């Protein structure tokens, strides 16, 4: 699933998600035309597994997205056996 371009404020992207035992959620951040941003590609994304109300998305162990705040981006969610209920950028 990929979002329309959006502009956000904040430092972290938090997810409300639930996966099965073998399920995962990963997040890729793209520019507004759909090209993956360096350091935020799906191959950089850490796998999220479990049931969480607020779990930060991360890329190679880093969850800070503040460098991208204020510019249009798309979020691409890569999921297997998972439910994504919401996402939110937080300070």
N, C-alpha and C positions, 0 to 999 in steps of 0.2 A: 504494500500500500504506500502511495506517495501523496503527500499533501500538495495543495496549491502553494504558490509562493506566499510566505508570511514574514513579517518583521517582528522581532521579539526584543524584550529587555530581560536581562538576568544573567546569571552565571552558570546555572545548571539546568539540565532538562530532566525532569522527573516523570516517571511512568507509573501508572496503576495497571498492573498486568498480572496474569495468572497463566502459568504454563503447566503442561503435564510433566511427568517425570523426565521424559526425553525431549520436551519442548524447549524452544529458545525464542528470545526476542533480541534483535540487534537493530541499531539505528545508524543510518548513513545520512550525513548532511550534505546537501547539494546546493549549487548556486541556483539562481532563479530559472536558468535554462535547463537544469537537470544534470549538470556535470558534477560528479563527486568532488568535494573539497579535500585538499591534501590534509592528511591527519584525521579526517572524519569519514573516510571511505568504509564500506561494509567490511573490507578486509582488516581494517583497524579496529572495528567495533568489538567490544567485549560482549560475550554472551550473557544474557540475563535468563536465569532459570529459577522458577518458584512463584510464589503468590505474594505480591507486594502492593501496598497502597501507595507508597512513595519510594521508588528505587531510582537512583540516578543512572542515566545512560552514561557510558564511558567508552573511551577509545584508547587502547593501549594503556589502560589504567588511569587515564586522565578524564575528569568530568567537566572541566572548565570550558564553557562555550562563550565566555564574555567577549572574546575577540571578534565574534560574529554578530554580536548584538547591533541592532540598528540597520542591518542590511537585509535585503530579501533573500531568503533561503527556502529550500524545500526539505522536508524530512521524508526519508524512505525507510519504512519499517519492514525488516526481513523477519518473518515469523514462521515457526513450525510448531504445530500442536499448541497454540497459544491464543489467549484472548487479550486484547489491548482495550482497556476501558477508557483511559484518558491519558493525556500528556499535558505538562505544564512547565513553563520556564520559571525558575525561582531565583531570587537574589542570593 
